[in-house]
Amino acid sequence: SDDSSEWAVGDRYKLSRILGRGSYGEVAQAIDLYQGRPDAFVAIKRIVGPFEQEVDAVRLFREIHILRLLRTLGTNDCIVPLLDVVQPPTEDLNDFHDLYLVFDYVDTDLYKLIMSPQYLTTEHIQTFLYQMLIGLKYIHSCNVIHRDLKPANILLNEDCSLKICDFGLARIVDEISVAHSSSTKNTKFASIPSHSAAAAAAKKAAGRSCSISEQALTREDNDGNHMPSMPSKTRLTRQLTKHVVTRWYRAPELILIQPYTTAVDIWSMGCIFAELLSMQEGSVPGYQDRTPLFPGGACYPLSGDTDNDERLDQLNVIFGVIGTPSKEEIAEVGNSNEYLKTLKPIKAKSLEDIYPAADPNALDLLHNMLKFNPKQRCTAGEALQHKFFSGVRREEMETSVDKPMESPAFLNEQDIDIEILKQKTYEEV
């Protein structure tokens, strides 16, 4: 049941309210009573029945394992830290049903900000993207690919500090060849972000004051379903996001079910960057007109038959903006290139026309992040050196780790025993 009275979070945390629900659980705001302050808020992510389905159990194990290792490898201000995991009631694995992950509480996220009437300056955008890339450089140096970067997974504080969250779809790089054998349609995607606090990294990064209006922060998406009043066409577009949003930020090689690298995260971050540019006054007529750069229109019932149509539709939307790939680029794509060869050539649209208010350096960086060929995309480290950030760089914040993560061997088994997974997750906790 979703009744908050059934949350078994022990005597340390007192629940305040449910913040949102997703496909595998919910997030609540709570007070950490051990801190002795009435404002010691945390966000608790409750994962309901994670061991009933193998795909959920693997996802949960990965998220806890990666967050724990990120914590042991050292801190990075731009990644959500896992503060605590509520201990199961007993040592008996049969009593181990729901799991509660504790994060810092954060004011809002980029999805809610984009939906708000707030406008952004170039300085805002530099500050946000700089922090996201700092977090991404660190994640990639750990041998981790996030795979689910989208505005709702970028948590944001009023002082413009932000953190990347939700590692449920992340992969440790040496797993990739195995992980890639399953098609995307078998994966259960969540629309629920975990919440955490962002440090004052942004102010350090920007070296200037930067804040978000109270109005933008108070448009709280309390039940996860509240839509601000907008003209109906835009409102419909945004309501579809709950269903197809992850695909809108997905790189072409993921859509084509090709082997992939950390470059998929650069593509997703480019998509988020583009939405930030749409928040500049003068780029779109009004705040209600902001849309993702690649809003695939196909919204079919969730059945296997239409998965292919949906993927092809998303590719067509992408090519409508960046142009169709060249013959050389198509030749580099493996078994999916037959479809690509049938495409009528389309010329790329001008990013200057799409975002007329954008700084030319911003558009140059965006162009480098949205290359069809993943080998031609810039890395997070290269992006940080781009002239767009010349006024905000603080190189001491751009940290990496020396000893990257290795994937636990049992995750590479074709059929993972759910009881072993449960035991391993218990050990992580």
C-alpha positions, 0 to 999 in steps of 0.5 A: 500500500502507498499509505505512509503509515506503513513506512518502516523507517525506524525511530530515526526518521519522521515522515513529513509528506510524500513527494512523488511516486514512480514505477517502483516506489515513492519518495517522501520528505522526512526529518532526521531526528538524530540531528536535533533540528526541526529543519534537518530534512532528508528525502527517503526513497522507498523501493517496494518489493524489489526482489519480486522481479529480477530486473528490479532487483538488479537495478536496485543492487546496482544503484546501492552498489554504485552509490556506496562505491562512489562514496568510498572513492571520495566525494564529489559535490555534484553527485547525490550522496547516499546518506543512509540505508534503513536497516531491515527489521531482522537478519532473516532475509524473508523479512527483507521486503521494502528498502529505504534509501536516505538522501539529502532533501533538495528544493527542486529539480531541473524538470520542475524549473523548466516547467516554471515561468523562470527565465535563465541568463547565460550565467545561470546556464554556465553554472548549471552545465558546468556542475553537471559536467563536473559530476559527469567527469567524475562518474565516468572516471569511476568507469560508470555510465549513468544512462538515464540523464534527464532534467528530473534526475538533476536535483537543484537548490535555490542557490543554483547548486545541483547534483546528479541523481538516480543511478538505477540504470547505471552500468559499470563499464566492464559489464557493457558487453553483457548488459547490451544483449537485452533489448530496451523494451524489457527494461522498466524505467522509473520516472521518480527521482531520488532527492539529495542536497547540492553543496554550495558548489555552484556559487564557487563555480560561478564566483557570482551570486546566482539564485532561482526565484521563489516562484520557480521553487514553489511550483511543487510537483507534490503528487508527481502528477500536478500540471501547471496551467498551460495551453492545452497543446503544450500541456499534452506534450508535457503529460506524455513525458511520463511515458516517453521522456527517457527516450527523448534524451537517449543517444542514437546508438542506444536507440539503434541497440549498438554497443555504447560508451560514456558518450551516451551521457554526453548526448543526454547532457546535450539534450538537457543543455538545449532545454536550458537554452530554451529558458532564455528570454528571446529563444522561445515565445513564452515559457509554455512553449519550451519543449525538449530538443528531440520530443519523439511524438510516437506514444504507443501502448507499451507493447513489444510490437510498437517498440520498433516504431517508437525507436524509428520515430525517435531517430527521425526526430533527431535527424530532423534537427542534426541532419541525416548521418553521412555515408561514412557515419552509417558505415560505422554503424553495425547491423542497424545500418540497413534502416539508415541507408533508406533515409532521405537525406535531411540537412541539419537545422541551424542551432542559431535559428532554434535558440536565437538568444543563445551565446555563440560559444554555448551553441558551439559546445552543444554542437560538439555534444550532439554528434551522431558518431559517438567517437566525435562527441566531446568528453566531459573533460574536454567540454569543461575546457570549452571557452563557454566556461572560461569565466566560471572554471574552478579546476580544483573542482574537476576531480577524477578517481585513480582507481575505477570501479569493477563490476561484481562478477555475479552480475555478468551471469546470464541468469542471476539467482534472485536469492543470491541477489537478495543476499548481496543487496543485504550485504550492501545495506 
